[in-house]
Amino acid sequence: MVARAEDIKILEKIIDIAKRELNPVEYARFLALITPKRGDTVKELRELRDKETYEEIVERLKKKGVIITP
């Protein structure tokens, strides 16, 4: 399905409203709800988990500048 210019403008308006009206957690959940899903995300996460330990994942994220809070 190809989005037309006016469809894109409507989506941008909805995103702006959601960003303004929702708190960060609600906004993240909203984005997750409207994002197309492909594949088996649980399986993919388990495969990633099996390749690295928790500590390795945290260290990799810290190197990318992600702030980790306990």
PDB file of N, CA, C and O in Angstrom, chain B, residues numbered from 101:
ATOM      1  N   MET B 101       0.832  -1.167   0.000  1.00  0.00           N
ATOM      2  CA  MET B 101       0.000   0.000   0.000  1.00  0.00           C
ATOM      3  C   MET B 101       0.890   1.248   0.000  1.00  0.00           C
ATOM      4  O   MET B 101       1.769   1.386   0.851  1.00  0.00           O
ATOM      5  N   VAL B 102       0.668   2.121  -0.919  1.00  0.00           N
ATOM      6  CA  VAL B 102       1.444   3.345  -1.037  1.00  0.00           C
ATOM      7  C   VAL B 102       0.675   4.481  -0.363  1.00  0.00           C
ATOM      8  O   VAL B 102      -0.499   4.709  -0.655  1.00  0.00           O
ATOM      9  N   ALA B 103       1.351   5.187   0.540  1.00  0.00           N
ATOM     10  CA  ALA B 103       0.709   6.296   1.237  1.00  0.00           C
ATOM     11  C   ALA B 103       0.748   7.542   0.362  1.00  0.00           C
ATOM     12  O   ALA B 103       1.778   7.872  -0.225  1.00  0.00           O
ATOM     13  N   ARG B 104      -0.371   8.217   0.286  1.00  0.00           N
ATOM     14  CA  ARG B 104      -0.443   9.468  -0.460  1.00  0.00           C
ATOM     15  C   ARG B 104       0.043  10.600   0.426  1.00  0.00           C
ATOM     16  O   ARG B 104       0.138  10.439   1.643  1.00  0.00           O
ATOM     17  N   ALA B 105       0.349  11.738  -0.170  1.00  0.00           N
ATOM     18  CA  ALA B 105       0.870  12.883   0.566  1.00  0.00           C
ATOM     19  C   ALA B 105      -0.073  13.322   1.678  1.00  0.00           C
ATOM     20  O   ALA B 105       0.373  13.625   2.785  1.00  0.00           O
ATOM     21  N   GLU B 106      -1.380  13.359   1.391  1.00  0.00           N
ATOM     22  CA  GLU B 106      -2.312  13.781   2.437  1.00  0.00           C
ATOM     23  C   GLU B 106      -2.412  12.755   3.562  1.00  0.00           C
ATOM     24  O   GLU B 106      -2.652  13.117   4.713  1.00  0.00           O
ATOM     25  N   ASP B 107      -2.228  11.469   3.230  1.00  0.00           N
ATOM     26  CA  ASP B 107      -2.213  10.438   4.272  1.00  0.00           C
ATOM     27  C   ASP B 107      -1.014  10.633   5.192  1.00  0.00           C
ATOM     28  O   ASP B 107      -1.131  10.500   6.410  1.00  0.00           O
ATOM     29  N   ILE B 108       0.127  10.945   4.611  1.00  0.00           N
ATOM     30  CA  ILE B 108       1.338  11.161   5.401  1.00  0.00           C
ATOM     31  C   ILE B 108       1.167  12.366   6.316  1.00  0.00           C
ATOM     32  O   ILE B 108       1.605  12.342   7.466  1.00  0.00           O
ATOM     33  N   LYS B 109       0.527  13.427   5.807  1.00  0.00           N
ATOM     34  CA  LYS B 109       0.291  14.617   6.634  1.00  0.00           C
ATOM     35  C   LYS B 109      -0.610  14.289   7.818  1.00  0.00           C
ATOM     36  O   LYS B 109      -0.389  14.784   8.924  1.00  0.00           O
ATOM     37  N   ILE B 110      -1.620  13.461   7.593  1.00  0.00           N
ATOM     38  CA  ILE B 110      -2.514  13.047   8.682  1.00  0.00           C
ATOM     39  C   ILE B 110      -1.731  12.250   9.727  1.00  0.00           C
ATOM     40  O   ILE B 110      -1.877  12.483  10.926  1.00  0.00           O
ATOM     41  N   LEU B 111      -0.904  11.314   9.270  1.00  0.00           N
ATOM     42  CA  LEU B 111      -0.107  10.518  10.206  1.00  0.00           C
ATOM     43  C   LEU B 111       0.853  11.397  11.002  1.00  0.00           C
ATOM     44  O   LEU B 111       1.028  11.193  12.204  1.00  0.00           O
ATOM     45  N   GLU B 112       1.474  12.371  10.343  1.00  0.00           N
ATOM     46  CA  GLU B 112       2.385  13.282  11.039  1.00  0.00           C
ATOM     47  C   GLU B 112       1.634  14.082  12.105  1.00  0.00           C
ATOM     48  O   GLU B 112       2.156  14.312  13.196  1.00  0.00           O
ATOM     49  N   LYS B 113       0.424  14.499  11.790  1.00  0.00           N
ATOM     50  CA  LYS B 113      -0.394  15.250  12.742  1.00  0.00           C
ATOM     51  C   LYS B 113      -0.737  14.379  13.951  1.00  0.00           C
ATOM     52  O   LYS B 113      -0.669  14.836  15.092  1.00  0.00           O
ATOM     53  N   ILE B 114      -1.103  13.138  13.697  1.00  0.00           N
ATOM     54  CA  ILE B 114      -1.430  12.210  14.783  1.00  0.00           C
ATOM     55  C   ILE B 114      -0.210  11.983  15.673  1.00  0.00           C
ATOM     56  O   ILE B 114      -0.330  11.981  16.898  1.00  0.00           O
ATOM     57  N   ILE B 115       0.951  11.793  15.074  1.00  0.00           N
ATOM     58  CA  ILE B 115       2.191  11.587  15.834  1.00  0.00           C
ATOM     59  C   ILE B 115       2.489  12.812  16.697  1.00  0.00           C
ATOM     60  O   ILE B 115       2.855  12.676  17.864  1.00  0.00           O
ATOM     61  N   ASP B 116       2.332  14.009  16.126  1.00  0.00           N
ATOM     62  CA  ASP B 116       2.574  15.245  16.891  1.00  0.00           C
ATOM     63  C   ASP B 116       1.621  15.357  18.079  1.00  0.00           C
ATOM     64  O   ASP B 116       2.032  15.736  19.176  1.00  0.00           O
ATOM     65  N   ILE B 117       0.356  15.031  17.860  1.00  0.00           N
ATOM     66  CA  ILE B 117      -0.632  15.079  18.948  1.00  0.00           C
ATOM     67  C   ILE B 117      -0.268  14.073  20.035  1.00  0.00           C
ATOM     68  O   ILE B 117      -0.289  14.396  21.223  1.00  0.00           O
ATOM     69  N   ALA B 118       0.066  12.855  19.621  1.00  0.00           N
ATOM     70  CA  ALA B 118       0.422  11.814  20.590  1.00  0.00           C
ATOM     71  C   ALA B 118       1.660  12.226  21.379  1.00  0.00           C
ATOM     72  O   ALA B 118       1.703  12.044  22.596  1.00  0.00           O
ATOM     73  N   LYS B 119       2.658  12.774  20.710  1.00  0.00           N
ATOM     74  CA  LYS B 119       3.890  13.200  21.366  1.00  0.00           C
ATOM     75  C   LYS B 119       3.601  14.278  22.416  1.00  0.00           C
ATOM     76  O   LYS B 119       4.206  14.292  23.489  1.00  0.00           O
ATOM     77  N   ARG B 120       2.693  15.156  22.100  1.00  0.00           N
ATOM     78  CA  ARG B 120       2.356  16.265  22.987  1.00  0.00           C
ATOM     79  C   ARG B 120       1.474  15.812  24.158  1.00  0.00           C
ATOM     80  O   ARG B 120       1.652  16.283  25.281  1.00  0.00           O
ATOM     81  N   GLU B 121       0.535  14.911  23.906  1.00  0.00           N
ATOM     82  CA  GLU B 121      -0.479  14.560  24.903  1.00  0.00           C
ATOM     83  C   GLU B 121      -0.136  13.352  25.773  1.00  0.00           C
ATOM     84  O   GLU B 121      -0.689  13.209  26.863  1.00  0.00           O
ATOM     85  N   LEU B 122       0.755  12.491  25.319  1.00  0.00           N
ATOM     86  CA  LEU B 122       1.076  11.282  26.072  1.00  0.00           C
ATOM     87  C   LEU B 122       2.375  11.451  26.839  1.00  0.00           C
ATOM     88  O   LEU B 122       3.266  12.188  26.417  1.00  0.00           O
ATOM     89  N   ASN B 123       2.476  10.767  27.965  1.00  0.00           N
ATOM     90  CA  ASN B 123       3.761  10.774  28.674  1.00  0.00           C
ATOM     91  C   ASN B 123       4.713   9.839  27.915  1.00  0.00           C
ATOM     92  O   ASN B 123       4.269   9.102  27.034  1.00  0.00           O
ATOM     93  N   PRO B 124       6.010   9.855  28.239  1.00  0.00           N
ATOM     94  CA  PRO B 124       6.971   9.052  27.469  1.00  0.00           C
ATOM     95  C   PRO B 124       6.644   7.559  27.389  1.00  0.00           C
ATOM     96  O   PRO B 124       6.831   6.937  26.343  1.00  0.00           O
ATOM     97  N   VAL B 125       6.160   6.989  28.484  1.00  0.00           N
ATOM     98  CA  VAL B 125       5.831   5.557  28.475  1.00  0.00           C
ATOM     99  C   VAL B 125       4.631   5.294  27.561  1.00  0.00           C
ATOM    100  O   VAL B 125       4.642   4.346  26.775  1.00  0.00           O
ATOM    101  N   GLU B 126       3.609   6.123  27.664  1.00  0.00           N
ATOM    102  CA  GLU B 126       2.427   5.965  26.812  1.00  0.00           C
ATOM    103  C   GLU B 126       2.801   6.162  25.343  1.00  0.00           C
ATOM    104  O   GLU B 126       2.319   5.438  24.473  1.00  0.00           O
ATOM    105  N   TYR B 127       3.659   7.144  25.074  1.00  0.00           N
ATOM    106  CA  TYR B 127       4.079   7.421  23.700  1.00  0.00           C
ATOM    107  C   TYR B 127       4.842   6.229  23.112  1.00  0.00           C
ATOM    108  O   TYR B 127       4.628   5.854  21.960  1.00  0.00           O
ATOM    109  N   ALA B 128       5.726   5.644  23.911  1.00  0.00           N
ATOM    110  CA  ALA B 128       6.466   4.466  23.452  1.00  0.00           C
ATOM    111  C   ALA B 128       5.516   3.304  23.171  1.00  0.00           C
ATOM    112  O   ALA B 128       5.678   2.592  22.179  1.00  0.00           O
ATOM    113  N   ARG B 129       4.524   3.112  24.046  1.00  0.00           N
ATOM    114  CA  ARG B 129       3.539   2.037  23.825  1.00  0.00           C
ATOM    115  C   ARG B 129       2.714   2.310  22.572  1.00  0.00           C
ATOM    116  O   ARG B 129       2.414   1.395  21.806  1.00  0.00           O
ATOM    117  N   PHE B 130       2.345   3.592  22.366  1.00  0.00           N
ATOM    118  CA  PHE B 130       1.593   3.970  21.172  1.00  0.00           C
ATOM    119  C   PHE B 130       2.395   3.639  19.908  1.00  0.00           C
ATOM    120  O   PHE B 130       1.862   3.053  18.965  1.00  0.00           O
ATOM    121  N   LEU B 131       3.664   4.013  19.895  1.00  0.00           N
ATOM    122  CA  LEU B 131       4.504   3.724  18.729  1.00  0.00           C
ATOM    123  C   LEU B 131       4.624   2.222  18.494  1.00  0.00           C
ATOM    124  O   LEU B 131       4.608   1.762  17.353  1.00  0.00           O
ATOM    125  N   ALA B 132       4.745   1.464  19.579  1.00  0.00           N
ATOM    126  CA  ALA B 132       4.827   0.004  19.440  1.00  0.00           C
ATOM    127  C   ALA B 132       3.536  -0.563  18.857  1.00  0.00           C
ATOM    128  O   ALA B 132       3.565  -1.513  18.075  1.00  0.00           O
ATOM    129  N   LEU B 133       2.409   0.023  19.240  1.00  0.00           N
ATOM    130  CA  LEU B 133       1.118  -0.457  18.741  1.00  0.00           C
ATOM    131  C   LEU B 133       0.923  -0.191  17.254  1.00  0.00           C
ATOM    132  O   LEU B 133       0.317  -1.002  16.553  1.00  0.00           O
ATOM    133  N   ILE B 134       1.434   0.944  16.765  1.00  0.00           N
ATOM    134  CA  ILE B 134       1.188   1.294  15.365  1.00  0.00           C
ATOM    135  C   ILE B 134       2.306   0.856  14.424  1.00  0.00           C
ATOM    136  O   ILE B 134       2.188   1.001  13.208  1.00  0.00           O
ATOM    137  N   THR B 135       3.385   0.323  14.983  1.00  0.00           N
ATOM    138  CA  THR B 135       4.505  -0.123  14.158  1.00  0.00           C
ATOM    139  C   THR B 135       4.208  -1.506  13.593  1.00  0.00           C
ATOM    140  O   THR B 135       3.825  -2.413  14.332  1.00  0.00           O
ATOM    141  N   PRO B 136       4.384  -1.669  12.281  1.00  0.00           N
ATOM    142  CA  PRO B 136       4.140  -2.987  11.694  1.00  0.00           C
ATOM    143  C   PRO B 136       5.049  -4.054  12.317  1.00  0.00           C
ATOM    144  O   PRO B 136       6.229  -3.810  12.568  1.00  0.00           O
ATOM    145  N   LYS B 137       4.494  -5.208  12.555  1.00  0.00           N
ATOM    146  CA  LYS B 137       5.252  -6.309  13.153  1.00  0.00           C
ATOM    147  C   LYS B 137       5.590  -7.336  12.076  1.00  0.00           C
ATOM    148  O   LYS B 137       4.770  -7.660  11.218  1.00  0.00           O
ATOM    149  N   ARG B 138       6.808  -7.830  12.145  1.00  0.00           N
ATOM    150  CA  ARG B 138       7.227  -8.887  11.218  1.00  0.00           C
ATOM    151  C   ARG B 138       7.994  -9.938  12.003  1.00  0.00           C
ATOM    152  O   ARG B 138       8.755  -9.610  12.913  1.00  0.00           O
ATOM    153  N   GLY B 139       7.800 -11.154  11.661  1.00  0.00           N
ATOM    154  CA  GLY B 139       8.557 -12.217  12.286  1.00  0.00           C
ATOM    155  C   GLY B 139       8.109 -12.528  13.700  1.00  0.00           C
ATOM    156  O   GLY B 139       7.069 -12.058  14.162  1.00  0.00           O
ATOM    157  N   ASP B 140       8.906 -13.319  14.370  1.00  0.00           N
ATOM    158  CA  ASP B 140       8.634 -13.758  15.729  1.00  0.00           C
ATOM    159  C   ASP B 140       9.600 -13.035  16.662  1.00  0.00           C
ATOM    160  O   ASP B 140      10.731 -13.479  16.856  1.00  0.00           O
ATOM    161  N   THR B 141       9.148 -11.912  17.241  1.00  0.00           N
ATOM    162  CA  THR B 141      10.041 -11.106  18.059  1.00  0.00           C
ATOM    163  C   THR B 141      10.499 -11.833  19.320  1.00  0.00           C
ATOM    164  O   THR B 141      11.627 -11.632  19.770  1.00  0.00           O
ATOM    165  N   VAL B 142       9.649 -12.668  19.891  1.00  0.00           N
ATOM    166  CA  VAL B 142      10.040 -13.417  21.082  1.00  0.00           C
ATOM    167  C   VAL B 142      11.194 -14.348  20.733  1.00  0.00           C
ATOM    168  O   VAL B 142      12.174 -14.435  21.472  1.00  0.00           O
ATOM    169  N   LYS B 143      11.079 -15.034  19.622  1.00  0.00           N
ATOM    170  CA  LYS B 143      12.145 -15.938  19.180  1.00  0.00           C
ATOM    171  C   LYS B 143      13.436 -15.162  18.932  1.00  0.00           C
ATOM    172  O   LYS B 143      14.516 -15.607  19.321  1.00  0.00           O
ATOM    173  N   GLU B 144      13.324 -13.997  18.281  1.00  0.00           N
ATOM    174  CA  GLU B 144      14.499 -13.188  17.993  1.00  0.00           C
ATOM    175  C   GLU B 144      15.165 -12.708  19.277  1.00  0.00           C
ATOM    176  O   GLU B 144      16.392 -12.720  19.378  1.00  0.00           O
ATOM    177  N   LEU B 145      14.366 -12.283  20.263  1.00  0.00           N
ATOM    178  CA  LEU B 145      14.934 -11.850  21.539  1.00  0.00           C
ATOM    179  C   LEU B 145      15.613 -12.999  22.269  1.00  0.00           C
ATOM    180  O   LEU B 145      16.673 -12.819  22.869  1.00  0.00           O
ATOM    181  N   ARG B 146      15.009 -14.170  22.219  1.00  0.00           N
ATOM    182  CA  ARG B 146      15.631 -15.337  22.864  1.00  0.00           C
ATOM    183  C   ARG B 146      16.955 -15.688  22.188  1.00  0.00           C
ATOM    184  O   ARG B 146      17.922 -16.049  22.860  1.00  0.00           O
ATOM    185  N   GLU B 147      16.998 -15.583  20.866  1.00  0.00           N
ATOM    186  CA  GLU B 147      18.241 -15.870  20.150  1.00  0.00           C
ATOM    187  C   GLU B 147      19.333 -14.868  20.536  1.00  0.00           C
ATOM    188  O   GLU B 147      20.488 -15.248  20.730  1.00  0.00           O
ATOM    189  N   LEU B 148      18.966 -13.596  20.647  1.00  0.00           N
ATOM    190  CA  LEU B 148      19.930 -12.583  21.083  1.00  0.00           C
ATOM    191  C   LEU B 148      20.396 -12.861  22.502  1.00  0.00           C
ATOM    192  O   LEU B 148      21.587 -12.772  22.802  1.00  0.00           O
ATOM    193  N   ARG B 149      19.456 -13.197  23.372  1.00  0.00           N
ATOM    194  CA  ARG B 149      19.782 -13.482  24.763  1.00  0.00           C
ATOM    195  C   ARG B 149      20.755 -14.655  24.866  1.00  0.00           C
ATOM    196  O   ARG B 149      21.650 -14.655  25.711  1.00  0.00           O
ATOM    197  N   ASP B 150      20.574 -15.644  24.009  1.00  0.00           N
ATOM    198  CA  ASP B 150      21.426 -16.824  24.056  1.00  0.00           C
ATOM    199  C   ASP B 150      22.839 -16.552  23.536  1.00  0.00           C
ATOM    200  O   ASP B 150      23.760 -17.316  23.826  1.00  0.00           O
ATOM    201  N   LYS B 151      23.019 -15.471  22.769  1.00  0.00           N
ATOM    202  CA  LYS B 151      24.338 -15.143  22.208  1.00  0.00           C
ATOM    203  C   LYS B 151      25.184 -14.317  23.169  1.00  0.00           C
ATOM    204  O   LYS B 151      26.411 -14.406  23.136  1.00  0.00           O
ATOM    205  N   GLU B 152      24.555 -13.522  24.017  1.00  0.00           N
ATOM    206  CA  GLU B 152      25.273 -12.640  24.925  1.00  0.00           C
ATOM    207  C   GLU B 152      24.711 -12.754  26.330  1.00  0.00           C
ATOM    208  O   GLU B 152      23.527 -13.030  26.525  1.00  0.00           O
ATOM    209  N   THR B 153      25.581 -12.537  27.303  1.00  0.00           N
ATOM    210  CA  THR B 153      25.114 -12.503  28.678  1.00  0.00           C
ATOM    211  C   THR B 153      24.492 -11.134  28.945  1.00  0.00           C
ATOM    212  O   THR B 153      24.661 -10.196  28.166  1.00  0.00           O
ATOM    213  N   TYR B 154      23.782 -11.042  30.044  1.00  0.00           N
ATOM    214  CA  TYR B 154      23.187  -9.768  30.445  1.00  0.00           C
ATOM    215  C   TYR B 154      24.266  -8.694  30.573  1.00  0.00           C
ATOM    216  O   TYR B 154      24.093  -7.564  30.116  1.00  0.00           O
ATOM    217  N   GLU B 155      25.375  -9.064  31.199  1.00  0.00           N
ATOM    218  CA  GLU B 155      26.470  -8.121  31.412  1.00  0.00           C
ATOM    219  C   GLU B 155      27.038  -7.630  30.079  1.00  0.00           C
ATOM    220  O   GLU B 155      27.351  -6.447  29.939  1.00  0.00           O
ATOM    221  N   GLU B 156      27.172  -8.521  29.107  1.00  0.00           N
ATOM    222  CA  GLU B 156      27.684  -8.133  27.788  1.00  0.00           C
ATOM    223  C   GLU B 156      26.727  -7.171  27.083  1.00  0.00           C
ATOM    224  O   GLU B 156      27.155  -6.218  26.432  1.00  0.00           O
ATOM    225  N   ILE B 157      25.447  -7.430  27.221  1.00  0.00           N
ATOM    226  CA  ILE B 157      24.442  -6.550  26.607  1.00  0.00           C
ATOM    227  C   ILE B 157      24.500  -5.169  27.251  1.00  0.00           C
ATOM    228  O   ILE B 157      24.492  -4.157  26.550  1.00  0.00           O
ATOM    229  N   VAL B 158      24.557  -5.121  28.594  1.00  0.00           N
ATOM    230  CA  VAL B 158      24.628  -3.847  29.310  1.00  0.00           C
ATOM    231  C   VAL B 158      25.894  -3.092  28.902  1.00  0.00           C
ATOM    232  O   VAL B 158      25.838  -1.888  28.651  1.00  0.00           O
ATOM    233  N   GLU B 159      27.017  -3.776  28.834  1.00  0.00           N
ATOM    234  CA  GLU B 159      28.277  -3.134  28.450  1.00  0.00           C
ATOM    235  C   GLU B 159      28.208  -2.569  27.036  1.00  0.00           C
ATOM    236  O   GLU B 159      28.689  -1.464  26.784  1.00  0.00           O
ATOM    237  N   ARG B 160      27.617  -3.315  26.119  1.00  0.00           N
ATOM    238  CA  ARG B 160      27.475  -2.846  24.734  1.00  0.00           C
ATOM    239  C   ARG B 160      26.596  -1.602  24.675  1.00  0.00           C
ATOM    240  O   ARG B 160      26.892  -0.660  23.940  1.00  0.00           O
ATOM    241  N   LEU B 161      25.513  -1.601  25.452  1.00  0.00           N
ATOM    242  CA  LEU B 161      24.621  -0.447  25.481  1.00  0.00           C
ATOM    243  C   LEU B 161      25.324   0.776  26.079  1.00  0.00           C
ATOM    244  O   LEU B 161      25.160   1.892  25.586  1.00  0.00           O
ATOM    245  N   LYS B 162      26.102   0.564  27.136  1.00  0.00           N
ATOM    246  CA  LYS B 162      26.835   1.675  27.752  1.00  0.00           C
ATOM    247  C   LYS B 162      27.820   2.292  26.762  1.00  0.00           C
ATOM    248  O   LYS B 162      27.989   3.511  26.728  1.00  0.00           O
ATOM    249  N   LYS B 163      28.470   1.450  25.957  1.00  0.00           N
ATOM    250  CA  LYS B 163      29.415   1.952  24.947  1.00  0.00           C
ATOM    251  C   LYS B 163      28.707   2.819  23.920  1.00  0.00           C
ATOM    252  O   LYS B 163      29.318   3.708  23.326  1.00  0.00           O
ATOM    253  N   LYS B 164      27.421   2.564  23.708  1.00  0.00           N
ATOM    254  CA  LYS B 164      26.646   3.358  22.761  1.00  0.00           C
ATOM    255  C   LYS B 164      26.075   4.612  23.412  1.00  0.00           C
ATOM    256  O   LYS B 164      25.407   5.408  22.751  1.00  0.00           O
ATOM    257  N   GLY B 165      26.341   4.793  24.727  1.00  0.00           N
ATOM    258  CA  GLY B 165      25.878   5.991  25.402  1.00  0.00           C
ATOM    259  C   GLY B 165      24.527   5.862  26.089  1.00  0.00           C
ATOM    260  O   GLY B 165      23.974   6.857  26.557  1.00  0.00           O
ATOM    261  N   VAL B 166      23.989   4.647  26.154  1.00  0.00           N
ATOM    262  CA  VAL B 166      22.703   4.439  26.809  1.00  0.00           C
ATOM    263  C   VAL B 166      22.926   4.491  28.321  1.00  0.00           C
ATOM    264  O   VAL B 166      23.855   3.876  28.846  1.00  0.00           O
ATOM    265  N   ILE B 167      22.064   5.231  29.006  1.00  0.00           N
ATOM    266  CA  ILE B 167      22.148   5.321  30.462  1.00  0.00           C
ATOM    267  C   ILE B 167      21.354   4.166  31.052  1.00  0.00           C
ATOM    268  O   ILE B 167      20.157   4.028  30.803  1.00  0.00           O
ATOM    269  N   ILE B 168      22.025   3.353  31.824  1.00  0.00           N
ATOM    270  CA  ILE B 168      21.406   2.181  32.445  1.00  0.00           C
ATOM    271  C   ILE B 168      21.105   2.506  33.900  1.00  0.00           C
ATOM    272  O   ILE B 168      22.007   2.878  34.652  1.00  0.00           O
ATOM    273  N   THR B 169      19.853   2.371  34.303  1.00  0.00           N
ATOM    274  CA  THR B 169      19.474   2.591  35.701  1.00  0.00           C
ATOM    275  C   THR B 169      19.000   1.280  36.294  1.00  0.00           C
ATOM    276  O   THR B 169      18.314   0.498  35.636  1.00  0.00           O
ATOM    277  N   PRO B 170      19.373   1.046  37.548  1.00  0.00           N
ATOM    278  CA  PRO B 170      18.967  -0.228  38.186  1.00  0.00           C
ATOM    279  C   PRO B 170      17.492  -0.300  38.454  1.00  0.00           C
ATOM    280  O   PRO B 170      17.008  -1.302  38.981  1.00  0.00           O
TER     281      PRO B 170
END
